[in-house]
Amino acid sequence: MEFAFDWKENATKVDALKAKIEEKKDSKGALMQLLHDAQSIFGYLPIEVQKMIAEAVNVPLAEAYGVATFYSQFTLVPKGEYNIGVCLGTACYVKGSQAILEEIEKALGIKVGETTTDRRFSIEATRCIGACGLAPVITVNEDVYGKLVPADVKGILTKYQVK
């Protein structure tokens, strides 16, 4: 799934990033600092933003991209308004979290690491979240749902589809 970066829609965010760039471009470790700032501002690191940062700190785009793809805290795909984390830790997996993950993917029409085209939902596979007694568990942003079966998925998603 590909998302087009809209310069007009993101004008305020671009201005905020430009201010951060001016503030930090000459400091040691500016590339990493600015990627963090950009991630906070945009919620992800589109290639256009990586290019702005790379040019500002005078490094090749490939280096900025390499850093952005190496560290797990960075994402190149925008996250949904509701980020669904499906625990695939041992306890959850043994109790059926894979089937729950598959049901979520089917219901939303996306796979792990993807975001729906309306940017409402994204899915990620997580490791143990420390709620093994509730296995299998998913999170939707800060909400935790446990002791799930695949049939529970539809009802959970419905809560977030209506605003």
PyMOL CGO cylinders between C-alpha atoms (Angstrom):
from pymol import cmd
from pymol.cgo import CYLINDER

trace = [
    CYLINDER, 0.00, 0.00, 0.00, 1.41, 3.36, -1.00, 0.3, 1, 1, 1, 1, 1, 1,
    CYLINDER, 1.41, 3.36, -1.00, 0.52, 6.76, 0.42, 0.3, 1, 1, 1, 1, 1, 1,
    CYLINDER, 0.52, 6.76, 0.42, 1.19, 9.91, -1.59, 0.3, 1, 1, 1, 1, 1, 1,
    CYLINDER, 1.19, 9.91, -1.59, 2.75, 12.78, 0.33, 0.3, 1, 1, 1, 1, 1, 1,
    CYLINDER, 2.75, 12.78, 0.33, 0.70, 15.95, -0.11, 0.3, 1, 1, 1, 1, 1, 1,
    CYLINDER, 0.70, 15.95, -0.11, 2.85, 19.05, 0.33, 0.3, 1, 1, 1, 1, 1, 1,
    CYLINDER, 2.85, 19.05, 0.33, -0.16, 21.37, 0.58, 0.3, 1, 1, 1, 1, 1, 1,
    CYLINDER, -0.16, 21.37, 0.58, -1.94, 19.24, 3.16, 0.3, 1, 1, 1, 1, 1, 1,
    CYLINDER, -1.94, 19.24, 3.16, 1.28, 19.00, 5.20, 0.3, 1, 1, 1, 1, 1, 1,
    CYLINDER, 1.28, 19.00, 5.20, 2.39, 22.64, 4.86, 0.3, 1, 1, 1, 1, 1, 1,
    CYLINDER, 2.39, 22.64, 4.86, 2.15, 23.39, 8.60, 0.3, 1, 1, 1, 1, 1, 1,
    CYLINDER, 2.15, 23.39, 8.60, 4.06, 20.22, 9.46, 0.3, 1, 1, 1, 1, 1, 1,
    CYLINDER, 4.06, 20.22, 9.46, 6.72, 20.99, 6.83, 0.3, 1, 1, 1, 1, 1, 1,
    CYLINDER, 6.72, 20.99, 6.83, 7.18, 24.43, 8.39, 0.3, 1, 1, 1, 1, 1, 1,
    CYLINDER, 7.18, 24.43, 8.39, 7.55, 22.85, 11.84, 0.3, 1, 1, 1, 1, 1, 1,
    CYLINDER, 7.55, 22.85, 11.84, 10.18, 20.47, 10.47, 0.3, 1, 1, 1, 1, 1, 1,
    CYLINDER, 10.18, 20.47, 10.47, 12.03, 23.34, 8.76, 0.3, 1, 1, 1, 1, 1, 1,
    CYLINDER, 12.03, 23.34, 8.76, 12.22, 25.12, 12.12, 0.3, 1, 1, 1, 1, 1, 1,
    CYLINDER, 12.22, 25.12, 12.12, 13.66, 21.97, 13.75, 0.3, 1, 1, 1, 1, 1, 1,
    CYLINDER, 13.66, 21.97, 13.75, 16.15, 21.62, 10.89, 0.3, 1, 1, 1, 1, 1, 1,
    CYLINDER, 16.15, 21.62, 10.89, 17.36, 25.21, 11.36, 0.3, 1, 1, 1, 1, 1, 1,
    CYLINDER, 17.36, 25.21, 11.36, 17.71, 24.60, 15.08, 0.3, 1, 1, 1, 1, 1, 1,
    CYLINDER, 17.71, 24.60, 15.08, 19.62, 21.31, 14.85, 0.3, 1, 1, 1, 1, 1, 1,
    CYLINDER, 19.62, 21.31, 14.85, 21.25, 20.93, 11.41, 0.3, 1, 1, 1, 1, 1, 1,
    CYLINDER, 21.25, 20.93, 11.41, 24.75, 21.80, 12.61, 0.3, 1, 1, 1, 1, 1, 1,
    CYLINDER, 24.75, 21.80, 12.61, 24.70, 19.78, 15.83, 0.3, 1, 1, 1, 1, 1, 1,
    CYLINDER, 24.70, 19.78, 15.83, 26.35, 16.40, 16.32, 0.3, 1, 1, 1, 1, 1, 1,
    CYLINDER, 26.35, 16.40, 16.32, 23.98, 13.55, 15.56, 0.3, 1, 1, 1, 1, 1, 1,
    CYLINDER, 23.98, 13.55, 15.56, 21.60, 15.87, 13.71, 0.3, 1, 1, 1, 1, 1, 1,
    CYLINDER, 21.60, 15.87, 13.71, 20.41, 13.16, 11.32, 0.3, 1, 1, 1, 1, 1, 1,
    CYLINDER, 20.41, 13.16, 11.32, 19.04, 10.94, 14.08, 0.3, 1, 1, 1, 1, 1, 1,
    CYLINDER, 19.04, 10.94, 14.08, 17.63, 13.89, 16.03, 0.3, 1, 1, 1, 1, 1, 1,
    CYLINDER, 17.63, 13.89, 16.03, 15.84, 15.26, 12.98, 0.3, 1, 1, 1, 1, 1, 1,
    CYLINDER, 15.84, 15.26, 12.98, 14.44, 11.87, 12.00, 0.3, 1, 1, 1, 1, 1, 1,
    CYLINDER, 14.44, 11.87, 12.00, 12.97, 11.62, 15.51, 0.3, 1, 1, 1, 1, 1, 1,
    CYLINDER, 12.97, 11.62, 15.51, 11.55, 15.12, 15.22, 0.3, 1, 1, 1, 1, 1, 1,
    CYLINDER, 11.55, 15.12, 15.22, 10.06, 14.34, 11.80, 0.3, 1, 1, 1, 1, 1, 1,
    CYLINDER, 10.06, 14.34, 11.80, 8.53, 11.10, 13.08, 0.3, 1, 1, 1, 1, 1, 1,
    CYLINDER, 8.53, 11.10, 13.08, 6.89, 13.08, 15.90, 0.3, 1, 1, 1, 1, 1, 1,
    CYLINDER, 6.89, 13.08, 15.90, 5.62, 15.75, 13.52, 0.3, 1, 1, 1, 1, 1, 1,
    CYLINDER, 5.62, 15.75, 13.52, 4.37, 13.55, 10.67, 0.3, 1, 1, 1, 1, 1, 1,
    CYLINDER, 4.37, 13.55, 10.67, 3.77, 10.23, 12.44, 0.3, 1, 1, 1, 1, 1, 1,
    CYLINDER, 3.77, 10.23, 12.44, 5.99, 8.51, 9.88, 0.3, 1, 1, 1, 1, 1, 1,
    CYLINDER, 5.99, 8.51, 9.88, 8.96, 9.26, 7.60, 0.3, 1, 1, 1, 1, 1, 1,
    CYLINDER, 8.96, 9.26, 7.60, 7.88, 9.74, 4.00, 0.3, 1, 1, 1, 1, 1, 1,
    CYLINDER, 7.88, 9.74, 4.00, 10.73, 9.77, 1.47, 0.3, 1, 1, 1, 1, 1, 1,
    CYLINDER, 10.73, 9.77, 1.47, 10.13, 13.48, 0.81, 0.3, 1, 1, 1, 1, 1, 1,
    CYLINDER, 10.13, 13.48, 0.81, 10.82, 14.26, 4.46, 0.3, 1, 1, 1, 1, 1, 1,
    CYLINDER, 10.82, 14.26, 4.46, 13.89, 12.02, 4.51, 0.3, 1, 1, 1, 1, 1, 1,
    CYLINDER, 13.89, 12.02, 4.51, 15.18, 13.92, 1.49, 0.3, 1, 1, 1, 1, 1, 1,
    CYLINDER, 15.18, 13.92, 1.49, 14.66, 17.30, 3.22, 0.3, 1, 1, 1, 1, 1, 1,
    CYLINDER, 14.66, 17.30, 3.22, 16.60, 16.11, 6.25, 0.3, 1, 1, 1, 1, 1, 1,
    CYLINDER, 16.60, 16.11, 6.25, 19.39, 14.48, 4.23, 0.3, 1, 1, 1, 1, 1, 1,
    CYLINDER, 19.39, 14.48, 4.23, 19.94, 17.66, 2.22, 0.3, 1, 1, 1, 1, 1, 1,
    CYLINDER, 19.94, 17.66, 2.22, 19.91, 19.80, 5.37, 0.3, 1, 1, 1, 1, 1, 1,
    CYLINDER, 19.91, 19.80, 5.37, 22.59, 17.75, 7.14, 0.3, 1, 1, 1, 1, 1, 1,
    CYLINDER, 22.59, 17.75, 7.14, 24.52, 17.10, 3.91, 0.3, 1, 1, 1, 1, 1, 1,
    CYLINDER, 24.52, 17.10, 3.91, 24.30, 13.31, 3.83, 0.3, 1, 1, 1, 1, 1, 1,
    CYLINDER, 24.30, 13.31, 3.83, 23.15, 11.10, 0.96, 0.3, 1, 1, 1, 1, 1, 1,
    CYLINDER, 23.15, 11.10, 0.96, 19.46, 10.20, 0.95, 0.3, 1, 1, 1, 1, 1, 1,
    CYLINDER, 19.46, 10.20, 0.95, 20.55, 6.55, 1.11, 0.3, 1, 1, 1, 1, 1, 1,
    CYLINDER, 20.55, 6.55, 1.11, 22.13, 7.20, 4.52, 0.3, 1, 1, 1, 1, 1, 1,
    CYLINDER, 22.13, 7.20, 4.52, 18.97, 8.83, 5.90, 0.3, 1, 1, 1, 1, 1, 1,
    CYLINDER, 18.97, 8.83, 5.90, 16.89, 5.98, 4.47, 0.3, 1, 1, 1, 1, 1, 1,
    CYLINDER, 16.89, 5.98, 4.47, 19.31, 3.44, 5.96, 0.3, 1, 1, 1, 1, 1, 1,
    CYLINDER, 19.31, 3.44, 5.96, 18.92, 4.93, 9.43, 0.3, 1, 1, 1, 1, 1, 1,
    CYLINDER, 18.92, 4.93, 9.43, 15.13, 5.18, 9.05, 0.3, 1, 1, 1, 1, 1, 1,
    CYLINDER, 15.13, 5.18, 9.05, 14.84, 1.54, 8.06, 0.3, 1, 1, 1, 1, 1, 1,
    CYLINDER, 14.84, 1.54, 8.06, 17.39, 0.18, 10.54, 0.3, 1, 1, 1, 1, 1, 1,
    CYLINDER, 17.39, 0.18, 10.54, 15.80, 1.44, 13.76, 0.3, 1, 1, 1, 1, 1, 1,
    CYLINDER, 15.80, 1.44, 13.76, 12.45, -0.07, 14.71, 0.3, 1, 1, 1, 1, 1, 1,
    CYLINDER, 12.45, -0.07, 14.71, 11.09, 3.15, 16.22, 0.3, 1, 1, 1, 1, 1, 1,
    CYLINDER, 11.09, 3.15, 16.22, 10.89, 4.66, 12.75, 0.3, 1, 1, 1, 1, 1, 1,
    CYLINDER, 10.89, 4.66, 12.75, 8.19, 3.84, 10.24, 0.3, 1, 1, 1, 1, 1, 1,
    CYLINDER, 8.19, 3.84, 10.24, 7.93, 4.64, 6.55, 0.3, 1, 1, 1, 1, 1, 1,
    CYLINDER, 7.93, 4.64, 6.55, 4.19, 3.95, 6.51, 0.3, 1, 1, 1, 1, 1, 1,
    CYLINDER, 4.19, 3.95, 6.51, 1.67, 6.22, 8.23, 0.3, 1, 1, 1, 1, 1, 1,
    CYLINDER, 1.67, 6.22, 8.23, -0.01, 4.57, 11.19, 0.3, 1, 1, 1, 1, 1, 1,
    CYLINDER, -0.01, 4.57, 11.19, -3.75, 4.49, 11.44, 0.3, 1, 1, 1, 1, 1, 1,
    CYLINDER, -3.75, 4.49, 11.44, -5.81, 6.52, 13.86, 0.3, 1, 1, 1, 1, 1, 1,
    CYLINDER, -5.81, 6.52, 13.86, -6.28, 3.18, 15.59, 0.3, 1, 1, 1, 1, 1, 1,
    CYLINDER, -6.28, 3.18, 15.59, -3.15, 1.05, 15.81, 0.3, 1, 1, 1, 1, 1, 1,
    CYLINDER, -3.15, 1.05, 15.81, -4.01, -2.58, 16.50, 0.3, 1, 1, 1, 1, 1, 1,
    CYLINDER, -4.01, -2.58, 16.50, -1.30, -4.63, 18.15, 0.3, 1, 1, 1, 1, 1, 1,
    CYLINDER, -1.30, -4.63, 18.15, -1.77, -8.38, 18.12, 0.3, 1, 1, 1, 1, 1, 1,
    CYLINDER, -1.77, -8.38, 18.12, 0.36, -10.16, 20.70, 0.3, 1, 1, 1, 1, 1, 1,
    CYLINDER, 0.36, -10.16, 20.70, 2.18, -13.13, 19.23, 0.3, 1, 1, 1, 1, 1, 1,
    CYLINDER, 2.18, -13.13, 19.23, 4.12, -13.92, 22.39, 0.3, 1, 1, 1, 1, 1, 1,
    CYLINDER, 4.12, -13.92, 22.39, 4.19, -17.55, 23.49, 0.3, 1, 1, 1, 1, 1, 1,
    CYLINDER, 4.19, -17.55, 23.49, 1.10, -17.57, 25.74, 0.3, 1, 1, 1, 1, 1, 1,
    CYLINDER, 1.10, -17.57, 25.74, -1.01, -15.63, 23.25, 0.3, 1, 1, 1, 1, 1, 1,
    CYLINDER, -1.01, -15.63, 23.25, 0.20, -17.64, 20.28, 0.3, 1, 1, 1, 1, 1, 1,
    CYLINDER, 0.20, -17.64, 20.28, -0.51, -20.97, 21.98, 0.3, 1, 1, 1, 1, 1, 1,
    CYLINDER, -0.51, -20.97, 21.98, -4.01, -19.74, 22.85, 0.3, 1, 1, 1, 1, 1, 1,
    CYLINDER, -4.01, -19.74, 22.85, -4.84, -18.72, 19.27, 0.3, 1, 1, 1, 1, 1, 1,
    CYLINDER, -4.84, -18.72, 19.27, -3.61, -15.20, 18.58, 0.3, 1, 1, 1, 1, 1, 1,
    CYLINDER, -3.61, -15.20, 18.58, -2.60, -16.15, 15.02, 0.3, 1, 1, 1, 1, 1, 1,
    CYLINDER, -2.60, -16.15, 15.02, -6.24, -16.90, 14.18, 0.3, 1, 1, 1, 1, 1, 1,
    CYLINDER, -6.24, -16.90, 14.18, -7.24, -13.55, 15.70, 0.3, 1, 1, 1, 1, 1, 1,
    CYLINDER, -7.24, -13.55, 15.70, -4.60, -11.77, 13.63, 0.3, 1, 1, 1, 1, 1, 1,
    CYLINDER, -4.60, -11.77, 13.63, -5.87, -13.46, 10.47, 0.3, 1, 1, 1, 1, 1, 1,
    CYLINDER, -5.87, -13.46, 10.47, -9.45, -12.42, 11.31, 0.3, 1, 1, 1, 1, 1, 1,
    CYLINDER, -9.45, -12.42, 11.31, -8.38, -8.79, 11.78, 0.3, 1, 1, 1, 1, 1, 1,
    CYLINDER, -8.38, -8.79, 11.78, -6.45, -8.84, 8.49, 0.3, 1, 1, 1, 1, 1, 1,
    CYLINDER, -6.45, -8.84, 8.49, -9.48, -10.29, 6.73, 0.3, 1, 1, 1, 1, 1, 1,
    CYLINDER, -9.48, -10.29, 6.73, -11.88, -7.77, 8.27, 0.3, 1, 1, 1, 1, 1, 1,
    CYLINDER, -11.88, -7.77, 8.27, -9.72, -4.77, 7.40, 0.3, 1, 1, 1, 1, 1, 1,
    CYLINDER, -9.72, -4.77, 7.40, -8.30, -6.00, 4.11, 0.3, 1, 1, 1, 1, 1, 1,
    CYLINDER, -8.30, -6.00, 4.11, -4.70, -5.28, 5.15, 0.3, 1, 1, 1, 1, 1, 1,
    CYLINDER, -4.70, -5.28, 5.15, -1.73, -7.25, 6.46, 0.3, 1, 1, 1, 1, 1, 1,
    CYLINDER, -1.73, -7.25, 6.46, 0.65, -6.70, 9.38, 0.3, 1, 1, 1, 1, 1, 1,
    CYLINDER, 0.65, -6.70, 9.38, 2.62, -3.49, 8.87, 0.3, 1, 1, 1, 1, 1, 1,
    CYLINDER, 2.62, -3.49, 8.87, -0.03, -1.93, 6.66, 0.3, 1, 1, 1, 1, 1, 1,
    CYLINDER, -0.03, -1.93, 6.66, -2.56, 0.84, 7.12, 0.3, 1, 1, 1, 1, 1, 1,
    CYLINDER, -2.56, 0.84, 7.12, -6.05, 1.06, 5.65, 0.3, 1, 1, 1, 1, 1, 1,
    CYLINDER, -6.05, 1.06, 5.65, -6.38, 3.56, 2.80, 0.3, 1, 1, 1, 1, 1, 1,
    CYLINDER, -6.38, 3.56, 2.80, -8.58, 5.79, 4.97, 0.3, 1, 1, 1, 1, 1, 1,
    CYLINDER, -8.58, 5.79, 4.97, -5.79, 5.76, 7.59, 0.3, 1, 1, 1, 1, 1, 1,
    CYLINDER, -5.79, 5.76, 7.59, -8.25, 4.59, 10.20, 0.3, 1, 1, 1, 1, 1, 1,
    CYLINDER, -8.25, 4.59, 10.20, -6.52, 1.31, 11.16, 0.3, 1, 1, 1, 1, 1, 1,
    CYLINDER, -6.52, 1.31, 11.16, -3.05, -0.18, 11.09, 0.3, 1, 1, 1, 1, 1, 1,
    CYLINDER, -3.05, -0.18, 11.09, -1.94, -3.59, 12.33, 0.3, 1, 1, 1, 1, 1, 1,
    CYLINDER, -1.94, -3.59, 12.33, 1.28, -4.66, 13.96, 0.3, 1, 1, 1, 1, 1, 1,
    CYLINDER, 1.28, -4.66, 13.96, 2.44, -7.95, 15.40, 0.3, 1, 1, 1, 1, 1, 1,
    CYLINDER, 2.44, -7.95, 15.40, 3.80, -7.47, 18.90, 0.3, 1, 1, 1, 1, 1, 1,
    CYLINDER, 3.80, -7.47, 18.90, 5.61, -9.63, 21.35, 0.3, 1, 1, 1, 1, 1, 1,
    CYLINDER, 5.61, -9.63, 21.35, 4.60, -10.17, 24.95, 0.3, 1, 1, 1, 1, 1, 1,
    CYLINDER, 4.60, -10.17, 24.95, 2.78, -7.16, 26.38, 0.3, 1, 1, 1, 1, 1, 1,
    CYLINDER, 2.78, -7.16, 26.38, 2.73, -8.63, 29.88, 0.3, 1, 1, 1, 1, 1, 1,
    CYLINDER, 2.73, -8.63, 29.88, -0.91, -9.69, 29.95, 0.3, 1, 1, 1, 1, 1, 1,
    CYLINDER, -0.91, -9.69, 29.95, -0.35, -13.43, 29.63, 0.3, 1, 1, 1, 1, 1, 1,
    CYLINDER, -0.35, -13.43, 29.63, -3.22, -14.21, 32.01, 0.3, 1, 1, 1, 1, 1, 1,
    CYLINDER, -3.22, -14.21, 32.01, -5.57, -12.64, 29.46, 0.3, 1, 1, 1, 1, 1, 1,
    CYLINDER, -5.57, -12.64, 29.46, -4.15, -14.50, 26.46, 0.3, 1, 1, 1, 1, 1, 1,
    CYLINDER, -4.15, -14.50, 26.46, -4.77, -14.09, 23.63, 0.3, 1, 1, 1, 1, 1, 1,
    CYLINDER, -4.77, -14.09, 23.63, -4.58, -10.31, 23.75, 0.3, 1, 1, 1, 1, 1, 1,
    CYLINDER, -4.58, -10.31, 23.75, -4.80, -7.40, 21.33, 0.3, 1, 1, 1, 1, 1, 1,
    CYLINDER, -4.80, -7.40, 21.33, -4.43, -3.69, 21.92, 0.3, 1, 1, 1, 1, 1, 1,
    CYLINDER, -4.43, -3.69, 21.92, -6.17, -0.90, 20.07, 0.3, 1, 1, 1, 1, 1, 1,
    CYLINDER, -6.17, -0.90, 20.07, -4.12, 2.16, 20.92, 0.3, 1, 1, 1, 1, 1, 1,
    CYLINDER, -4.12, 2.16, 20.92, -4.22, 2.04, 24.75, 0.3, 1, 1, 1, 1, 1, 1,
    CYLINDER, -4.22, 2.04, 24.75, -7.23, -0.28, 25.06, 0.3, 1, 1, 1, 1, 1, 1,
    CYLINDER, -7.23, -0.28, 25.06, -6.49, -3.92, 25.92, 0.3, 1, 1, 1, 1, 1, 1,
    CYLINDER, -6.49, -3.92, 25.92, -8.75, -6.82, 24.93, 0.3, 1, 1, 1, 1, 1, 1,
    CYLINDER, -8.75, -6.82, 24.93, -8.11, -10.30, 26.28, 0.3, 1, 1, 1, 1, 1, 1,
    CYLINDER, -8.11, -10.30, 26.28, -9.36, -13.88, 26.29, 0.3, 1, 1, 1, 1, 1, 1,
    CYLINDER, -9.36, -13.88, 26.29, -10.35, -13.43, 22.66, 0.3, 1, 1, 1, 1, 1, 1,
    CYLINDER, -10.35, -13.43, 22.66, -11.66, -15.74, 20.00, 0.3, 1, 1, 1, 1, 1, 1,
    CYLINDER, -11.66, -15.74, 20.00, -11.82, -14.83, 16.30, 0.3, 1, 1, 1, 1, 1, 1,
    CYLINDER, -11.82, -14.83, 16.30, -15.57, -14.14, 16.58, 0.3, 1, 1, 1, 1, 1, 1,
    CYLINDER, -15.57, -14.14, 16.58, -14.79, -11.22, 18.96, 0.3, 1, 1, 1, 1, 1, 1,
    CYLINDER, -14.79, -11.22, 18.96, -12.91, -9.28, 16.29, 0.3, 1, 1, 1, 1, 1, 1,
    CYLINDER, -12.91, -9.28, 16.29, -15.93, -7.85, 14.47, 0.3, 1, 1, 1, 1, 1, 1,
    CYLINDER, -15.93, -7.85, 14.47, -17.42, -6.37, 17.65, 0.3, 1, 1, 1, 1, 1, 1,
    CYLINDER, -17.42, -6.37, 17.65, -14.12, -4.82, 18.70, 0.3, 1, 1, 1, 1, 1, 1,
    CYLINDER, -14.12, -4.82, 18.70, -13.52, -3.22, 15.30, 0.3, 1, 1, 1, 1, 1, 1,
    CYLINDER, -13.52, -3.22, 15.30, -17.08, -1.89, 15.21, 0.3, 1, 1, 1, 1, 1, 1,
    CYLINDER, -17.08, -1.89, 15.21, -16.37, 0.20, 18.34, 0.3, 1, 1, 1, 1, 1, 1,
    CYLINDER, -16.37, 0.20, 18.34, -13.71, 2.10, 16.41, 0.3, 1, 1, 1, 1, 1, 1,
    CYLINDER, -13.71, 2.10, 16.41, -15.41, 2.41, 13.05, 0.3, 1, 1, 1, 1, 1, 1,
    CYLINDER, -15.41, 2.41, 13.05, -18.10, 4.76, 14.29, 0.3, 1, 1, 1, 1, 1, 1,
    CYLINDER, -18.10, 4.76, 14.29, -17.13, 8.14, 15.67, 0.3, 1, 1, 1, 1, 1, 1,
]
cmd.load_cgo(trace, "trace")
